[in-house]
Amino acid sequence: MDTRTKIALVTGGSRGLGRNSAIKIAEKGLDVIITYKSNKEEADKVVEEIQALGRKAIAYQLDTKDIKSFDAFVKNVGDHLEENTGSRNIDYLVNNAGTALYSPISEVTEEQLDDVVDIHFKGVFFLTQKFIPFMNDGGGIVNISSGLARFALPGSSVYGSIKAGVEMLTKYMAKELGSRKIKANVVAPGAIETDFGGGRTRDDKHMNEMVASITALGRAGLPDDIGGVVAFLCTEDARWINGQRIEASGGMFL
């Protein structure tokens, strides 16, 4: 039995779903590395919270749109791990970092579309590619998608379409990494009360009520509804789940 402490890397771990996922993963007994784009102060708070649980944690700045920075990032993480664990490897990679885009098709600019592709698809693809040599056999990848890859709401054509691409990419990851017993799965949240997208699900009363009205469980989601699902996929209990899309939306648009 492998008694070694597992390590998970969570991108975008300073706030929202990433923060909750990182903490829930730590509660499962894993050490955690998080990334943040700009808010070091919030990232440091997450690190402190994880350390208070008796787990090791560290935060690195990373812009997942800046693919040219990935080699240096992977080296920095590897150097840190080698110094502290004797290995450069991680066990789980959670591709969570992202931003929203709400715009009708008729108004989307090429720059806006490129940003979403770079952050949510190319960033996920190439960061995973860079870490594949540094993932322990038997580990896993969790890609964060969205309910918007299953149902369509006006204004989310780019975001939803790119997330659908991530879901198909995840199946390819599962297929190609299966020989190393590395799993790849998708968690697809519904509308969640965070600051994502300017906090509109959380702060816009009409949006919140609309979400509640189309959700079987009768409310918008909370970060606590998602982090535990991500954390579960980073455990041995989920070892036979592979290539799957798990929607955690409370039953939106059933």
Residue pairs with C-beta under 8 A, 6 or more apart in sequence:
2 138
5 29
5 30
5 31
5 56
6 29
6 30
6 31
6 91
6 92
6 139
6 234
7 30
7 31
7 32
7 33
7 81
7 85
7 89
7 90
7 91
7 92
8 22
8 25
8 30
8 31
8 32
8 33
8 90
8 91
8 92
8 93
8 94
8 234
9 32
9 33
9 34
9 35
9 77
9 90
9 92
9 93
9 94
9 131
10 18
10 21
10 22
10 25
10 32
10 33
10 34
10 35
10 94
10 96
11 18
11 34
11 35
11 62
11 64
11 94
11 95
11 96
11 97
11 127
12 18
12 35
12 36
12 37
12 64
12 96
12 97
12 98
13 19
13 21
13 22
13 32
13 34
13 35
13 36
13 43
13 46
13 59
13 96
14 34
14 36
14 37
14 39
14 42
14 43
14 46
14 59
15 39
15 42
15 194
15 195
16 192
16 194
16 195
16 196
16 223
17 96
17 144
17 189
17 192
17 194
17 196
17 223
17 226
17 227
17 230
18 34
18 94
18 96
18 97
19 34
19 42
19 46
19 223
20 223
20 224
20 226
20 227
21 94
21 96
21 226
21 227
21 230
21 231
22 32
22 34
22 46
22 50
22 57
22 227
23 46
23 49
23 50
23 53
23 227
24 227
24 228
24 230
24 231
25 32
25 92
25 94
25 227
25 230
25 231
25 234
26 32
26 50
26 53
26 55
26 57
27 53
27 231
28 231
28 232
28 234
28 235
29 55
30 55
30 91
30 92
30 234
31 55
31 56
31 57
32 50
32 55
32 56
32 57
33 57
33 58
33 59
33 60
33 77
33 90
34 43
34 46
34 47
34 57
34 58
34 59
34 60
35 43
35 59
35 60
35 61
35 62
35 64
35 73
35 97
36 42
36 43
36 59
36 60
36 61
36 62
37 61
37 62
37 63
37 64
37 97
38 61
40 59
40 61
43 59
44 59
46 57
46 59
47 57
47 58
47 59
50 56
50 57
51 57
56 84
58 80
60 73
60 76
60 77
62 69
62 73
62 97
63 69
64 97
64 98
64 119
64 123
64 124
64 127
65 115
65 118
65 119
65 123
67 118
67 122
67 123
67 126
70 126
70 127
70 130
71 130
73 130
74 130
74 131
74 134
77 88
77 90
77 134
78 88
78 134
79 88
81 87
81 88
81 89
81 90
82 88
87 136
88 134
89 134
89 135
89 136
90 131
90 134
90 135
90 136
90 139
91 135
91 136
91 138
91 139
91 140
91 234
92 139
92 140
92 141
92 142
92 233
92 234
93 127
93 128
93 131
93 135
93 139
93 140
93 141
93 142
94 141
94 142
94 144
94 230
94 234
95 123
95 124
95 127
95 128
95 141
95 142
95 143
95 144
95 166
96 144
96 230
97 119
97 123
98 119
98 120
98 144
99 115
99 116
99 119
99 196
99 197
100 159
100 196
100 197
100 198
101 108
101 112
101 115
101 116
101 156
101 158
101 159
102 155
102 156
102 159
102 197
102 200
103 112
103 155
103 158
104 154
104 155
104 157
105 157
108 157
108 158
112 158
113 158
116 158
116 159
116 162
117 162
120 159
120 162
120 163
120 166
121 162
121 165
121 166
121 169
124 143
124 166
124 169
125 169
128 141
128 173
132 177
135 141
135 180
135 182
137 180
137 181
137 182
138 180
138 181
138 182
138 239
139 182
139 183
140 182
140 183
140 184
140 185
140 233
140 234
140 238
141 170
141 173
141 177
141 182
141 183
141 184
141 185
142 184
142 185
142 186
142 187
142 230
142 233
142 234
143 166
143 167
143 169
143 170
143 173
143 184
143 185
143 186
143 187
144 186
144 187
144 188
144 189
144 230
145 163
145 164
145 166
145 167
145 186
145 187
145 188
145 245
146 159
146 160
146 163
146 188
146 189
147 188
147 189
147 190
147 191
147 247
147 249
147 252
147 253
148 156
148 159
148 160
148 163
149 160
149 161
149 163
149 164
149 166
149 167
149 188
150 188
150 247
150 253
151 252
151 253
152 160
153 160
163 188
166 186
167 186
167 188
167 245
170 184
170 185
170 186
170 243
170 245
171 184
171 243
173 184
174 183
174 184
174 185
174 242
174 243
175 243
177 183
177 184
178 242
183 233
183 238
183 239
183 241
183 242
183 243
184 242
184 243
185 233
185 238
185 241
185 242
185 243
185 244
185 245
185 246
186 244
186 245
186 246
187 226
187 229
187 230
187 233
187 246
187 248
188 245
188 246
188 247
188 248
188 249
189 221
189 225
189 226
189 247
189 248
189 249
190 211
190 215
190 220
190 221
190 247
190 248
190 249
190 250
190 252
191 201
191 207
191 211
191 215
191 220
191 221
191 249
191 252
192 201
192 220
192 221
192 222
192 223
192 225
192 226
193 201
193 202
193 208
193 220
193 221
193 222
193 223
194 201
194 202
194 223
195 202
200 207
201 207
201 208
201 211
201 220
202 208
202 220
208 220
211 219
211 220
211 252
212 218
212 219
212 220
214 252
214 253
215 249
215 250
215 251
215 252
216 250
216 251
216 252
216 254
217 250
217 251
218 250
219 250
221 248
221 249
221 250
225 248
225 250
226 248
229 246
229 248
232 238
233 241
233 246
